[in-house]
Amino acid sequence: MYDFTYHKATSLDDAVKTLGTDAEAKPLAGGMTFIPVLKQRLAKPSKIIDLAGLGLTGISRNGDTLVIKAMTTHREVANSPEVAAAIPALAHLAGMIGDRQVRYRGTIGGSLANNDPSACYPAAALALGATITTNKRSIEAKDYFQGMFATALEPDELITEVTFPIPQSAAYEKFPNPASRYAMVGVFVAKTANGPRVAVTGAGNDGVFRHTAMEAALAKSFTADALKTVTTDESTMNADIHASAAYRAHLVGVMARRAVAACA
């Protein structure tokens, strides 16, 4: 690691002020991505601002929405009775993230702020039409995700909570990398009053995206068979040592059909 100054934030205002006065300062949530990046010397922040202990944890149901505060861990989401009752697919998703150590430390806010192209939460947020609330504003998921590792967040902006509309039904299926458990392809399908929504993570060469062709097919018939003839453009798929673009395009269809079947 490079040298940096550690700052334990005493309040949200304190954290935001520190970020606003130092362009090289970075916030620390669970650290499941940021700490390995520091260890590999891929980042050189002047100051790290620890967000733990600011009261940004908790899960609650508010009418037809589920509200999860930013520092809530994956384990807490996976084991929450509120999540299981409102959006069981979200609890299922959280329970498949990484391993037990990662789930005990990683946070939903940290995952969304980082917007790793293979992370699971971005697919849930986009498919469910979530709203990401920060210390400054509320951002709809469709405007929040802006490409691989890119978001609408400003330098002095921190996520405080995420609000998920509760769907009629939903399911998440992923093909995980056997070592990291990151999604090589993950598909979140949500059946809502305004129609079906399908979001794909781990596959696109520009990060998480809505699969509009699948949504159109499911709007006519919400069945796994309705997706059998829907294809995914290989040119939009990521390719690496783990899977080719063609293989990922194939997996998108497989995971989507499984998710639709699971919605039933």
PAFI-345941 format. One line per 5 residues: number of its first residue (from 0); their letters; for each residue z negated, y, x negated of C-alpha. Coordinates in nm, 3 decimals. Layout:
% residues N
NUM> A> Z:Y:X  ...
This chain:
% residues 264
0> MYDFT> 0.000:0.000:0.000  0.043:0.363:-0.096  -0.264:0.584:-0.092  -0.351:0.752:0.237  -0.644:0.923:0.406
5> YHKAT> -0.821:0.737:0.686  -0.928:0.943:0.986  -1.140:0.798:1.267  -1.044:1.000:1.573  -1.342:1.115:1.776
10> SLDDA> -1.140:1.203:2.086  -0.784:1.202:2.215  -0.764:1.578:2.150  -0.881:1.521:1.793  -0.613:1.256:1.735
15> VKTLG> -0.338:1.473:1.885  -0.448:1.778:1.686  -0.443:1.583:1.360  -0.096:1.450:1.434  0.026:1.798:1.522
20> TDAEA> -0.095:1.953:1.198  0.033:1.683:0.963  0.391:1.564:1.000  0.325:1.262:0.777  0.018:1.139:0.969
25> KPLAG> 0.054:0.821:1.176  -0.163:0.676:1.455  -0.310:0.326:1.430  -0.358:0.113:1.741  -0.386:-0.263:1.689
30> GMTFI> -0.195:-0.249:1.360  -0.007:-0.575:1.417  0.318:-0.416:1.301  0.197:-0.109:1.115  -0.040:-0.285:0.871
35> PVLKQ> 0.228:-0.530:0.745  0.467:-0.234:0.707  0.206:-0.055:0.495  0.139:-0.366:0.286  0.510:-0.396:0.210
40> RLAKP> 0.525:-0.026:0.115  0.787:0.043:0.381  0.593:0.347:0.502  0.401:0.618:0.318  0.183:0.810:0.565
45> SKIID> -0.040:1.087:0.437  -0.309:1.003:0.690  -0.383:0.717:0.931  -0.554:0.810:1.256  -0.755:0.525:1.405
50> LAGLG> -0.737:0.533:1.787  -1.002:0.268:1.848  -1.305:0.374:2.047  -1.138:0.652:2.246  -1.190:0.480:2.580
55> LTGIS> -0.820:0.402:2.625  -0.883:0.049:2.751  -0.893:-0.097:3.099  -0.686:-0.241:3.380  -0.692:-0.134:3.744
60> RNGDT> -0.488:-0.165:4.059  -0.396:0.158:4.235  -0.225:0.081:4.565  0.115:-0.070:4.489  0.085:-0.016:4.116
65> LVIKA> -0.097:-0.174:3.823  -0.233:0.066:3.562  -0.303:-0.055:3.208  -0.451:0.181:2.950  -0.279:0.201:2.615
70> MTTHR> -0.538:0.035:2.388  -0.578:-0.269:2.614  -0.509:-0.581:2.407  -0.258:-0.854:2.483  -0.548:-1.095:2.534
75> EVANS> -0.705:-0.868:2.794  -0.375:-0.842:2.983  -0.321:-1.219:2.965  -0.672:-1.299:3.092  -0.705:-1.022:3.351
80> PEVAA> -0.764:-1.132:3.713  -0.611:-0.801:3.827  -0.290:-0.866:3.636  -0.276:-1.229:3.748  -0.308:-1.123:4.111
85> AIPAL> -0.066:-0.830:4.100  0.202:-0.927:3.843  0.142:-1.281:3.713  0.463:-1.260:3.508  0.303:-0.983:3.301
90> AHLAG> -0.002:-1.198:3.228  0.231:-1.484:3.132  0.426:-1.253:2.899  0.111:-1.128:2.726  -0.015:-1.481:2.675
95> MIGDR> 0.299:-1.572:2.480  0.282:-1.284:2.232  0.225:-1.394:1.874  -0.079:-1.611:1.809  -0.444:-1.576:1.912
100> QVRYR> -0.525:-1.335:1.628  -0.237:-1.106:1.727  -0.333:-1.114:2.095  -0.691:-1.015:2.014  -0.582:-0.708:1.813
105> GTIGG> -0.238:-0.600:1.936  -0.220:-0.345:2.218  0.027:-0.269:2.495  0.048:0.096:2.392  0.113:0.008:2.030
110> SLANN> 0.389:-0.233:2.128  0.564:0.021:2.349  0.523:0.301:2.095  0.678:0.088:1.821  0.958:-0.043:2.047
115> DPSAC> 1.040:-0.335:1.822  1.373:-0.482:1.939  1.212:-0.827:1.963  0.891:-0.723:2.138  0.814:-0.855:2.486
120> YPAAA> 0.654:-0.559:2.667  0.965:-0.337:2.661  1.147:-0.592:2.879  0.864:-0.588:3.134  0.845:-0.208:3.137
125> LALGA> 1.220:-0.168:3.186  1.259:-0.444:3.445  0.959:-0.330:3.650  1.048:0.038:3.626  0.721:0.130:3.457
130> TITTN> 0.602:0.481:3.384  0.464:0.555:3.038  0.200:0.828:3.051  0.113:1.028:2.740  -0.124:1.311:2.659
135> KRSIE> 0.159:1.547:2.762  0.367:1.392:3.041  0.488:1.087:3.230  0.811:0.920:3.117  1.009:0.667:3.320
140> AKDYF> 1.098:0.353:3.128  1.471:0.417:3.171  1.427:0.743:2.976  1.163:0.619:2.735  1.354:0.352:2.540
145> QGMFA> 1.620:0.515:2.323  1.743:0.240:2.094  1.604:0.013:1.825  1.256:0.137:1.721  1.334:0.468:1.897
150> TALEP> 1.150:0.620:2.193  1.117:0.953:2.373  0.775:1.013:2.214  0.730:1.339:2.023  0.542:1.343:1.689
155> DELIT> 0.217:1.467:1.846  0.242:1.252:2.159  0.030:0.943:2.226  0.059:0.690:2.506  -0.254:0.687:2.723
160> EVTFP> -0.158:0.439:2.996  0.127:0.244:3.152  0.184:0.217:3.527  0.376:-0.084:3.662  0.505:-0.091:4.021
165> IPQSA> 0.413:-0.428:4.172  0.730:-0.626:4.252  0.793:-0.880:4.528  0.818:-1.142:4.254  0.887:-1.151:3.881
170> AYEKF> 0.913:-1.387:3.587  0.957:-1.371:3.211  1.116:-1.636:2.993  1.171:-1.617:2.621  1.310:-1.823:2.336
175> PNPAS> 1.060:-1.748:2.058  1.108:-1.754:1.686  0.898:-2.059:1.590  0.720:-1.872:1.309  0.656:-1.519:1.437
180> RYAMV> 0.672:-1.592:1.812  0.881:-1.278:1.850  1.151:-1.310:2.114  1.486:-1.421:1.976  1.584:-1.369:2.339
185> GVFVA> 1.350:-1.270:2.621  1.451:-1.198:2.981  1.230:-1.036:3.244  1.354:-1.062:3.603  1.195:-0.863:3.885
190> KTANG> 1.274:-0.882:4.255  1.192:-0.544:4.411  1.241:-0.370:4.742  1.524:-0.174:4.578  1.700:-0.482:4.448
195> PRVAV> 1.681:-0.716:4.148  1.625:-0.584:3.797  1.693:-0.775:3.475  1.587:-0.658:3.129  1.666:-0.832:2.801
200> TGAGN> 1.477:-0.806:2.471  1.531:-0.966:2.131  1.907:-0.993:2.175  2.071:-0.653:2.198  2.185:-0.475:1.883
205> DGVFR> 2.045:-0.151:2.028  1.714:-0.287:2.151  1.597:-0.364:2.505  1.854:-0.318:2.783  1.919:-0.374:3.154
210> HTAME> 2.173:-0.647:3.235  2.359:-0.480:3.521  2.610:-0.764:3.570  2.326:-1.007:3.634  2.159:-0.760:3.868
215> AALAK> 2.479:-0.730:4.071  2.510:-1.108:4.099  2.147:-1.149:4.202  2.182:-0.874:4.463  2.431:-1.101:4.641
220> SFTAD> 2.230:-1.420:4.595  1.890:-1.430:4.426  1.936:-1.778:4.283  1.974:-1.919:3.933  2.317:-2.054:4.031
225> ALKTV> 2.438:-1.700:4.097  2.416:-1.632:3.723  2.617:-1.932:3.606  2.943:-1.736:3.590  2.790:-1.415:3.450
230> TTDES> 2.858:-1.370:3.080  2.704:-1.146:2.815  2.925:-0.953:2.574  2.878:-1.100:2.226  2.971:-0.769:2.063
235> TMNAD> 2.651:-0.615:2.199  2.430:-0.892:2.059  2.221:-0.891:1.743  2.302:-1.148:1.473  2.073:-1.256:1.189
240> IHASA> 1.958:-1.563:0.996  1.788:-1.699:1.307  2.076:-1.687:1.556  2.436:-1.573:1.582  2.555:-1.318:1.838
245> AYRAH> 2.729:-1.596:2.032  2.414:-1.805:2.045  2.204:-1.512:2.163  2.460:-1.431:2.433  2.434:-1.791:2.551
250> LVGVM> 2.053:-1.780:2.546  2.049:-1.466:2.760  2.209:-1.666:3.039  1.977:-1.963:2.992  1.659:-1.753:2.987
255> ARRAV> 1.774:-1.544:3.284  1.841:-1.850:3.499  1.499:-1.992:3.408  1.334:-1.664:3.499  1.507:-1.645:3.836
260> AACA> 1.406:-2.004:3.910  1.048:-1.921:3.810  1.044:-1.626:4.053  1.055:-1.880:4.336
